[in-house]
C-alpha cells in the first residue's frame, strides 16, 4: 500500500462501530427496486459490487419510512415489516460475499413537499404550506415548479407525532435487517430539513417554536426502541444557500444539539431544491464542494464529521483528512465511475482511475425515473448485470482479430480499450493531433475543464494496453482497405451544422466546435446562433475571453423544466449554467428569432412577427446541432469482413451513448 494515503486507510471509530478506513459511501438512489419499493436481484448485486470497492461505511440509499414518502419511483422502502427480508438479503449478501466488508448503514427519509404525486398517488404534505420551487432566479425571486400543483398541506400536530413513530419503527426494521446504523436524511429540503429550516417551517405549534423538536423526538424514540448505543447518523445541509433559509451558523448550533442527543456522526452536504446544484454538484462547482462547511461544523463537536461533493481522487480525500478538515470523506459518484478507485489509489495506480466528470447523467436518469447509469462507466446498471458485463469486457476473444478504430472520440477510445483488453490487435487512427473528439471541445469551457480527465484516462489505458495510436491520420477508403483489418470500427463523430443561408462574407461564419477547439478565431462582437447546450457553452467560453456575445435562439428565454436555454442537459447543470455562471458575463439573449442571412454587419433574423432585424456582430458562430460523419460505412461494406458504426457517426447524441456503444462493440468482436 502506498504511504501517500496513510490517513485515508486509517481505522476510525463512529459510535460503537470501528470502520476499517475513513471512506464513506453516501446514500445514492439508483432506481433498481421493484414497483412497490422492494429489493431486487439487481439491487443486491449493485450493493455487493459497491461493497467490494473497499469503503469503511456503506450507506444504503434514501429509504422511505412511509409509502406516501417515496423520493423516486425506483427507490426502496422500509415502511412495513415485509420489506425486512429483502433488505436483509442485501446485508447477508455483502457479509458473505465480500471479504472484510464495510459497516452498513441505511438512510431513512420522508420527502415532504418534494413528493411526486405521479408515483405516490397521494397529496403533497410538508412542515408548512410553502410550495416547492425549483430554484432562485436573480434578485431573490422564484419560479414555481411547473410539474406540481399548489401548495403542500401542512401536517397536523398529530400527524407529526405519527411521523416520529414511523421513523422509529423504520429504524427498528433496519436493526432487524442487520444494519449497523441508521442515517436520518435531514438535508436537501426533504421532510426533516423542512422542519429544521426557517425557510419552510412557519408552524405555530411546538414544532414551529422549536424547529429541532421533530428530529430530537425521532432520535429519542429510536433510542427507546433500540437502546442508547445504537448508532444514529444525521445528514444535513451545511448551508441551504437561500436567503431566509438555514445557514452555516444555524447548522453549527444544530450539530452541538445532535451530539448532546446521542448522534454519533454528522454527514455534511448542501442545498435544497431551491439551490439545486448544491445537492448533487455539477462539475462547475469544483471539488470538495462541502468540505469547508463540514470543517466549520467539525470545530464545534467531538463526534466524527464527514463531507461530500466531488471528491474524485483519493489524494484529494487524503489532503482533506491530513489538513484536519474532516474525520472521514464521503465519495459516491466516484465509485460509480470506477469501482476500483480505492484499490488503484492504494496501489499508486492513479493514472488508471476513471474519474467522475460531474456530468450528472446519473442524476438526469434517476429524476427521469430511469435506472441509474454512468456516462463513462457502462457497468453499473447494465442489463446483463454488472458482474456479467465486466466479465464480458475482460473475457479473452475466441479469435484474435486485427481491429482498426477510425476516430479517437469517446466511443472510439472506449471500443479500442475494450477490444485491446480482450486481446485483439488494435490500431486507432485520429485525424486530429490529439484524442478526445468533441469531449475536448466541451472541456474548453471553464466549468468543464475536468472533462479532460476522461480523455487522459483513455490515453493512458490505450498506451497501457498496447493500442497503436496514430494521430493526424486522415482515414480514406483506400488506406483502410490497404490496411486489411478484420474489423473496422467507424467512430468518426459528427460535425457542427452550417445552415444553407446567404452568407455575404464566408469568413464571418464559424462552427461552434471549431471555435471551442481553437481552430477558428473570432472578433470582439460575436453572435452565437443556437440556444442549446453547445450554444450556451460557446457563449460562456467567448464571454469569459472578453468578447461581447449575443445568443440568438428560436426558443423562448423564459425558464421552465422544458423551455428556455440549454434544455438538453441535466437540470442541476442547467441551473448552474443559467443562474450561477452566466450572470455577470456580457451575454445578451435574442429569443423567438430565426436566423435568415449573414451580412457584413452581422446576422439578420426573422423575429416572432416575421420581421427582419439585424443583430450586429463581426463574427457569427453556429451551434445548430451536428450531422454525422458516416460516409465511410457504405464505402467499406463488402470490403472489410466486419464494419461497425458507433457514437455520433451513427447519430449525434451524448457521451453516454458513445461510450456505451463503444463498450458494446468492443465486447462483441
Secondary structure, DSSP 4 states (H G I P E B T S, - for coil): --GGGTTTTS-EEETTEEESSSEEE-------S-TTS---HHHHHHHHHHHTT--SEEEEEEEESSGGG-SSTT--B-SSGGGHHHHHHHHHHHHHHSTTPPEEEEEEE--GGG--HHHH-S--EESSSPPPEEEEPGGG-EEE-TTS-SPPEEPPHHHHHHHHHHHHHHHHHHHHHT-SEEEEEE-TTSHHHHHH-TTT---SSHHHHSTTHHHHHHHHHHHHHH-TTSEEEEEEES---STTS--HHHHHHHHHHHHHTT--EEEEE---TTBGGGTS--GGG-SSTTHHHHHHHHTT-SSEEEE-S---SHHHHHHHHHTTS-SEEE-SHHHHH-TTHHHHHHTT-GGG--------HHHHHHHTTS----SS---TT-TT-HHHHHHHHHSPPSS--EEEEE--SHHHHHHHHHHHHTT-EEEEE-SSSSS-THHHHHHTSGGGGGGHHHHHHHHHHHHHTT-EEESS----HHHHHHHT-SEEEE---EEE---SS-BSSGGGEEEHHHHHTTSS---SEEEEE--SHHHHHHHHHHHHTT-EEEEE-SS-----SSSSTTTTS-HHHHHHIIIIISTTS-EEEE-S-EEEEEETTEEEEE-TTS-EEEEE-SEEEE-S-EEE--HHHHHHBTTBSEEEE-GGGTS---HHHHHHHHHHHHHH-
